[in-house]
Each structure stands twice: as C-alpha cells, then as structure tokens.
C-alpha cells in the first residue's frame, strides 16, 4: 500500500511543496525515512510512533518507508511530523472524505499535541501559490498564516482533532485573520529628550528619507535615548511591507505566539559582541541575521567601534544592495536587508574628547587606533554624521517639555508621501531609494546650487557616492519644508551633516548654514 500526502518546507524565505510518500510492505518491522532528511527529520519516527500510540493506533506491520520528495532538497526541522502521521493513518484506514487539496504542517509531541513551527507565513504563501485549498497547521501559527488570505487555514492542537477533521466526523472552523492595526504598546517618546536640537533635526531627516545616521558624543549625551525613539516617528508598514517583514520573523522564530502581520517597523539593537554570521545571517541551513530582522525598520548599533571589524565590513555591501546573499555548502538563500542604520559611538576610548567638563584621558595613539576601527568606506555610506554634546544641567532644569513624537511623525509621513509620489509603483519608496539617474530629475540644482556643490566637494573631498547621498538628503530636507525644488539652503544643510563643525556660506541666500555640532 502507498499513501501520498502533501506538505511544505522552507528554504530561506522561500518554501517548496513536498510530496510525502508512505509505503508499508511485508518483511522485518522497520521504519525508514529517506529523501535527504536531517537528524531532526529522522527522529520523527519516534515522535510519530508515540503520538499514534497515544491516539489509539499502532504502526502498520512490516517495513514502513517514508520518502520525502524531491530527494535533492535537504529537509530539516520537525514540521513534517504531522504529514508523516497522516500518511500512516491513511494506510491504517483513516481516509479523507473531502475533495479539497490539503497540505499538512506541524510538529508532534509524544502525546499527540501539535506544536508550532517556524515559517508558517512562508508555508501558507507557498501552498496558496501551488493551488491548494487548505493548510492544516498548529493553532499557534494560524493567525500569521491566515493574514495572507486566499487559502483556508485550519488550526489544530492535537492529532485527534486532525483525525476527526480528515475523516469528516468534525469540521474545524477556519482561522480568521487578526484585526489590522495591532501595534502593541506605545514606545518611548521624543518629548523625553530635552535639548539636542541638531540631533533631533537629523533624526527627523533620517526617518523621513531613510538615511543612515551616526551619532557621536560623550556618555550621557542622549545618543541611545534618541535612537530608541526613532521607531516612534516612522510610519506603519504597508500591507506588502508587513508581509515581507513578518515572513522574515516567522522563519527566524521571533514572532510572538498568535500574532498576525507585524505593522510596526522593527527595531533591532544587537550587542557589540555579535559575530558576523549573527549580524548578516548564516548557519548550515541559512537563517536571517539581525540585519535582515531589521528589514523595513531600524538596525541600531550602539558602541559602533566595539563591533568586530569583519561584522561591520560584512554589512557594507548589503547597505547598498538592500539584500543579503548567504551561501553555504548545503544551501544558499537571499534575505532582504533594507534597513535604516543608526550608529552611536564615543569620540574616543574614554568618551570625553572635546567635553569641556571632563578632560580626555586617552593617549593620542589610542584615539587614533579607536578611530581606525571604522573604515572609510563604511563611514562613506552613512548620510548623516551628528556630534552631540552633553546638555548642561541648568538647561535641563529650566527647559520645558520638548516636541513629542506625534508632531514629528506627521511631518515624516507627509515627506514620505511626497517621496512615494515620485515612484508610486514601489511600495515604501523613500528618497534614499532614488537612483543616480533620478537625482538629475528630482534634485536638479540652479547655478548657485552648483557652485555650492563644487565648493563642498573640493573642501570635504567627497566621493561620488557621498555627493549622491547628500543630494538625496537635500531632497528630503526640501520635502520636509514642503518645497518642490532643492535650493542651495537645503543642499548646505545636507552637506553640513557630512562634516560636523564646518561652515558653509550659501550664495545669495539670507540663511544661516553654520553647522552646530552641539
């Protein structure tokens, strides 16, 4: 006898439909699983055997062979327990009375419990695209799978429920997609951050245009405080963006149980001891790293020079290409990596270089060695460089409440809408996504602007990449000011963030373009 059951398995963020063949024949009793399974899949025979026994069934007599097709695709994890058990039940006479095309996914406990698996959203997408009508999976994964629509999602908690559903004795209601707009509790607010007008302005520009930001200052200046408030001024994810982000977190296993689509931009702040593989992804079977988990959100690297050099250099190319290619001996995967990078660092090892309250205790060689931890190419990819000074106590004691995140979020949303109108076909388009060809169209400069650009390039020794990034920042500043054309004033402010403490004059413009680094 031969039973054929369908399932799905993930490879990176993609998933493939599997054909599970279960055959029982005479001979010495044995249970063999073939088709390139890893250890966790081979161990399914013990979990399935015990789950069937506790549901009142025993394995068919003789030799049982389970083939996982296609055989050239390595299978891993315990998500194939449920389809293997259904195949054995078919041989035992528990046949489906429904004509619906089904796929089964789930890990089995020894008592028959159906436990959650990773990547349920990816599995449901693959099943829907393959034309299946129904996917049977663990109840804890049902909310995220149901969020995509287009396929009936059947949540189950025990193998006995699956048996009754398949046999037609009881129909399990399909899971419903969770209500939209569930964002969780509000995060910290910018109203808590007093002073630091320039840093707040840079944070708003960064959020509005998707520009990378580097904060430098002594301990206690508010660098981490500002970075952790940035998600509060970012707009919520659109539905295509939410599906992208949720797929990544589903595969990584970081979704809370019962959650649907993630609508708030992610915020990831890995420790500086993280390895290169932990930051960009890796493993024998490629899994997303912190850079991919921050997709469409913020990747905050606190104490930036303390990160391993190879880890920082590993994200240079992904910052440009917005994706990561992880190649291993057993498999290769591509993960999206469209992040807003926010770095924070001290000006020197002791942290007090330039602070009038504390003299720097570092040796010049130590300061030089500390500065060399960040390569020039990496710094060249950061659009906004801001120096923050500690706010004096008298200013903190006498200051009123600062502008809150809600007001900043309105300006950021308006600027993003202006940017999105330039390329409406691209979801979540920002000014940081402008191509070099589009810069000439949307960042066209007049004669005075070209003169300022020439002076800035000569004075700051800027690369072509840095010039393009400054033009994109200028476009965002103009959008925040609700101005259609990039003026010399906008460009001067953009260049001011490339080199703090430098001063630019803007020809024929009655504006103060001095860079206030504190």
Number of C-alpha atoms within 10 A of each C-alpha: 9 14 18 18 21 24 24 24 24 20 21 22 23 17 19 17 18 21 18 23 21 26 19 21 14 10 10 10 13 13 17 13 20 15 16 18 18 15 12 15 18 20 15 22 18 13 20 27 18 19 26 22 14 15 14 8 14 16 21 18 13 14 16 20 17 22 20 25 18 15 14 9 17 17 25 18 20 23 30 27 26 29 27 29 24 27 22 29 20 21 18 14 9 15 16 15 11 11 7 10 13 20 23 25 27 29 23 27 17 16 16 23 18 28 21 23 20 22 28 31 29 29 29 31 20 19 26 18 12 11 12 18 16 20 27 25 29 26 20 20 28 29 23 29 31 26 22 18 13 16 20 20 29 24 25 25 18 19 23 18 19 23 20 15 20 21 17 14 11 12 13 17 12 16 19 17 18 16 10 12 12 13 12 9 6 7 12 17 20 24 14 15 19 18 21 20 15 17 25 20 13 24 25 24 26 25 29 30 26 27 28 26 26 26 26 23 25 22 17 13 21 22 27 19 15 21 25 19 19 24 22 21 23 24 19 19 22 14 15 10 19 18 20 20 25 26 28 26 23 23 23 19 15 12 20 11 14 12 18 25 30 26 21 21 22 19 21 18 17 16 15 16 11 13 17 20 18 17 21 25 23 19 16 11 18 22 23 28 22 22 31 29 29 26 27 24 27 27 26 26 23 22 15 22 22 17 20 17 15 11 18 21 15 17 20 15 13 20 20 12 12 17 20 23 16 20 16 13 8 11 15 16 19 19 25 22 27 24 26 25 22 26 23 22 22 24 22 24 20 17 20 20 18 14 14 10 9 12 12 17 14 15 12 10 9 14 17 13 13 16 15 11 15 18 13 9 12 15 17 18 19 22 29 28 22 29 24 24 23 18 15 11 9 8 11 13 9 8 11 11 13 14 15 16 21 14 11 20 20 14 20 24 18 17 25 24 17 20 24 17 12 15 15 11 9 11 13 18 20 24 27 23 19 20 11 13 8 12 16 11 9 18 22 15 19 12 10 16 20 14 14 21 20 11 14 19 15 10 11 13 11 16 12 11 14 20 20 19 27 28 29 29 30 27 31 33 27 20 26 20 13 13 14 12 16 23 21 26 23 25 27 25 20 26 31 24 25 23 16 17 15 16 15 19 16 22 14 8 12 9 12 13 21 16 19 17 21 18
